Amino acid sequence: ATNSAITCTVITPEKQVLETQATQVIVPAHDGLVGILDHRAPLVCELGKGDLRIDLAAGGEKHVKVSGGFAQVLNNQVTVLTEQAEIIS
């Protein structure tokens, strides 16, 4: 097993909403859910509206409601750029 973590950052035009260490991030792409683990190949995907799920490295999970935008995966970092983001848990 690996204890590698991914850094997940959620940004809106107004502010950085969240930055945290995660073991997995599941993004609501416009055409379905995309699960991201550490050491994933670089990716950019368009987001739809939905629930961004972050499995926290410290345990537990966070859910962020996002509406549109893009997610970029590069060098163990997931950056989510979205018009609106609301942490729901």
N, C-alpha and C positions, 0 to 999 in steps of 0.2 A: 504493500500500500504506500501511497505517496502522501506527503503532507503539504504539497505545493498548493499555493493559494493564488487566486486571481484577484487583481484589484478591479473593483467595479465602481464606476463613477457615473452619476446621473446628473445631467446639466440641462437647464432650461435657459431661454434667453435672459431671464432675470437673475438666476443664481445657480450655484452648485447645490443640488438638493441632497446629495448623498455621496459619500466615498467610503467604501468598506472592503474588507478582505472576504473573499468567498471561495468555496470549493466548487460551486457550480452556479451558473447564471442561466436562466431560461427566459429568452426574450420573445415577445409576441410579434414576430415578423408579419408582414402584410399577408403572407401566404401560409401561415402556420407557425407553430412554436419551434424555436431553435435552441437546443441545449448546448451550452458552452462549458467545456472543462479546461483545465490548465494545458498548456502547450498545444492549443488548437491552432490550425493554420490560419493565417490572416483572413479576415472576412469583413465585408461591409454589407449590411442588409437594411432594407427599408422596413420601418415599423408600422404596424397597424395600431388600433386602439386595443388596450387590454392590460393584463396583469404581468408585470415583470417580476419574476421570482428569483430571489437571491438566497442561496443556501450559504449561510454565514460560516466562515472558517471557525469562529468561536462557538458554533452550535446554533441551532434554531434557523429561522428563515425570516426574510423581510419580503414584503409585497409592495410594489409601487405601481400605481395606476398611471399608465402613460398614454399619450395620444399622438401618434404619428412621430415622424422623425427618422433617425437612423441610429444603428448600433455599429460600432467598429470594434473588431477584435485584433489586437496586435501586441506581441511580446507580453503575453499574460495580463493584458489590461483590456477590460471591456468598457468602452465609453459609450454612453447612451445620450444622444442629443435629441431632445423632444420639446414640443411646444409647451406641454403641461405635464407635470409630474406631481402625484400626491401619494405620500407614504400612507398605506392603509393598514399596515401592521408591522 
